[in-house]
Amino acid sequence: MLPQQRLLLELLAMSGDIALTRTDDASILWRTAQECCDKGWLALKQISPGVHKASLTLVGRQAIGAAVPKT
C-alpha cells in the first residue's frame, strides 16, 4: 500500500464518507481514489454530475487495520 493510499483510507476511517469532485482526473487525489477503488478498498458513487461520494469498504478497513464498527 502506497503512503497516499493509506492516507486517503485513514481519512475515510476517521471522517466517514467524503465528496470528491472530478474536475481533474489527473490529480493525485483522484488517481489515488481510483487506485483504492480498483483494489476494493473504497467505493465511489456519483451523487451529482462531477461529484462522487467516497466510502471506505470493509476490505479497506481491514487493509489499514482499522477497527470494524459493530452493527
Backbone as CSV, one residue per row, in Angstrom:
resi,resn,N_x,N_y,N_z,CA_x,CA_y,CA_z,C_x,C_y,C_z
1,MET,0.847,-1.175,0.000,0.000,0.000,0.000,0.895,1.242,0.000
2,LEU,0.608,2.133,-0.915,1.382,3.368,-1.015,0.964,4.358,0.076
3,PRO,1.879,5.248,0.476,1.552,6.203,1.547,0.313,7.054,1.259
4,GLN,0.144,7.511,0.027,-1.015,8.341,-0.278,-2.312,7.526,-0.227
5,GLN,-2.223,6.226,-0.537,-3.394,5.367,-0.424,-3.778,5.192,1.047
6,ARG,-2.781,4.933,1.890,-3.040,4.782,3.321,-3.621,6.073,3.893
7,LEU,-3.087,7.208,3.492,-3.579,8.496,3.982,-5.055,8.678,3.641
8,LEU,-5.433,8.388,2.406,-6.827,8.528,1.995,-7.720,7.572,2.778
9,LEU,-7.288,6.334,2.927,-8.091,5.358,3.668,-8.213,5.729,5.141
10,GLU,-7.142,6.221,5.744,-7.194,6.654,7.141,-8.135,7.847,7.294
11,LEU,-8.112,8.763,6.343,-9.015,9.911,6.373,-10.468,9.445,6.338
12,LEU,-10.763,8.505,5.469,-12.117,7.976,5.391,-12.503,7.224,6.670
13,ALA,-11.559,6.515,7.261,-11.850,5.794,8.504,-12.173,6.763,9.633
14,MET,-11.511,7.905,9.661,-11.731,8.882,10.729,-12.956,9.749,10.487
15,SER,-13.211,10.116,9.238,-14.244,11.118,8.986,-15.503,10.575,8.338
16,GLY,-15.484,9.364,7.877,-16.642,8.831,7.171,-16.568,9.172,5.697
17,ASP,-17.702,9.154,5.036,-17.750,9.429,3.599,-17.281,10.852,3.311
18,ILE,-16.642,11.009,2.150,-16.246,12.338,1.694,-16.678,12.490,0.244
19,ALA,-16.809,13.725,-0.193,-17.165,14.009,-1.584,-15.902,14.408,-2.342
20,LEU,-15.775,13.876,-3.531,-14.644,14.200,-4.405,-15.186,14.765,-5.706
21,THR,-14.613,15.869,-6.128,-15.011,16.413,-7.431,-14.105,15.827,-8.495
22,ARG,-14.681,15.621,-9.627,-13.917,15.019,-10.731,-13.637,16.085,-11.776
23,THR,-13.019,17.166,-11.346,-12.694,18.231,-12.286,-11.363,17.968,-12.975
24,ASP,-10.503,17.195,-12.332,-9.185,16.923,-12.906,-8.832,15.470,-12.634
25,ASP,-9.079,14.601,-13.624,-8.806,13.176,-13.450,-7.334,12.880,-13.201
26,ALA,-6.453,13.817,-13.522,-5.015,13.592,-13.351,-4.519,14.006,-11.969
27,SER,-5.391,14.527,-11.110,-4.935,14.964,-9.787,-4.510,13.754,-8.955
28,ILE,-3.619,13.974,-8.032,-3.136,12.897,-7.169,-4.282,12.314,-6.361
29,LEU,-5.179,13.168,-5.859,-6.302,12.695,-5.061,-7.203,11.773,-5.889
30,TRP,-7.564,12.208,-7.088,-8.463,11.389,-7.896,-7.785,10.090,-8.334
31,ARG,-6.521,10.149,-8.732,-5.807,8.922,-9.124,-5.719,7.958,-7.952
32,THR,-5.426,8.478,-6.763,-5.326,7.638,-5.573,-6.672,7.013,-5.245
33,ALA,-7.739,7.799,-5.326,-9.079,7.265,-5.070,-9.409,6.156,-6.063
34,GLN,-9.064,6.354,-7.319,-9.346,5.342,-8.340,-8.538,4.071,-8.080
35,GLU,-7.273,4.213,-7.681,-6.442,3.046,-7.362,-7.044,2.267,-6.192
36,CYS,-7.478,2.986,-5.161,-8.081,2.337,-3.989,-9.396,1.664,-4.357
37,CYS,-10.161,2.280,-5.227,-11.419,1.698,-5.699,-11.136,0.421,-6.495
38,ASP,-10.124,0.456,-7.334,-9.753,-0.715,-8.142,-9.358,-1.894,-7.257
39,LYS,-8.782,-1.615,-6.091,-8.367,-2.667,-5.159,-9.501,-3.082,-4.220
40,GLY,-10.638,-2.384,-4.304,-11.781,-2.726,-3.471,-11.740,-2.112,-2.084
41,TRP,-10.819,-1.162,-1.872,-10.677,-0.546,-0.553,-11.684,0.556,-0.308
42,LEU,-12.160,1.172,-1.366,-13.200,2.185,-1.216,-14.161,2.080,-2.377
43,ALA,-15.347,2.627,-2.154,-16.382,2.644,-3.180,-16.610,4.085,-3.604
44,LEU,-16.735,4.293,-4.899,-17.041,5.614,-5.447,-18.428,5.561,-6.069
45,LYS,-19.258,6.526,-5.708,-20.607,6.601,-6.256,-20.881,8.029,-6.678
46,GLN,-21.310,8.213,-7.916,-21.623,9.561,-8.398,-22.904,10.025,-7.723
47,ILE,-22.830,11.208,-7.079,-24.009,11.754,-6.408,-24.592,12.945,-7.158
48,SER,-23.821,13.534,-8.030,-24.281,14.571,-8.948,-23.216,14.701,-10.032
49,PRO,-23.514,15.379,-11.114,-22.518,15.479,-12.187,-21.192,16.072,-11.677
50,GLY,-20.132,15.304,-11.806,-18.813,15.764,-11.405,-18.492,15.602,-9.929
51,VAL,-19.438,15.079,-9.135,-19.208,14.894,-7.695,-19.454,13.426,-7.341
52,HIS,-18.482,12.832,-6.650,-18.565,11.432,-6.264,-18.414,11.296,-4.749
53,LYS,-19.150,10.344,-4.184,-19.026,10.024,-2.761,-18.025,8.883,-2.631
54,ALA,-17.039,9.054,-1.765,-16.056,8.011,-1.495,-16.358,7.418,-0.126
55,SER,-16.525,6.101,-0.079,-16.836,5.392,1.158,-15.836,4.269,1.358
56,LEU,-15.374,4.112,2.571,-14.448,3.042,2.912,-15.215,1.723,2.965
57,THR,-14.669,0.687,2.355,-15.299,-0.630,2.375,-14.724,-1.453,3.532
58,LEU,-15.338,-2.596,3.795,-14.838,-3.496,4.826,-13.418,-3.953,4.487
59,VAL,-13.195,-4.239,3.221,-11.857,-4.648,2.773,-10.851,-3.519,3.019
60,GLY,-11.272,-2.276,2.805,-10.403,-1.128,3.065,-10.073,-0.993,4.535
61,ARG,-11.074,-1.189,5.396,-10.823,-1.133,6.848,-9.821,-2.206,7.259
62,GLN,-10.000,-3.386,6.711,-9.080,-4.480,7.033,-7.677,-4.182,6.506
63,ALA,-7.593,-3.533,5.362,-6.293,-3.226,4.765,-5.479,-2.272,5.635
64,ILE,-6.152,-1.326,6.289,-5.411,-0.402,7.138,-5.398,-0.837,8.599
65,GLY,-6.092,-1.944,8.881,-6.081,-2.455,10.249,-6.981,-1.676,11.180
66,ALA,-7.931,-0.918,10.636,-8.858,-0.134,11.464,-9.893,-1.075,12.068
67,ALA,-10.382,-0.680,13.197,-11.427,-1.461,13.841,-12.696,-1.408,13.000
68,VAL,-13.301,-2.546,12.814,-14.549,-2.620,12.057,-15.678,-2.280,13.014
69,PRO,-16.506,-1.274,12.676,-17.578,-0.894,13.592,-18.606,-2.005,13.759
70,LYS,-19.109,-2.141,14.969,-20.132,-3.145,15.261,-21.483,-2.609,14.818
71,THR,-22.266,-3.456,14.164,-23.594,-3.019,13.738,-24.670,-3.795,14.451
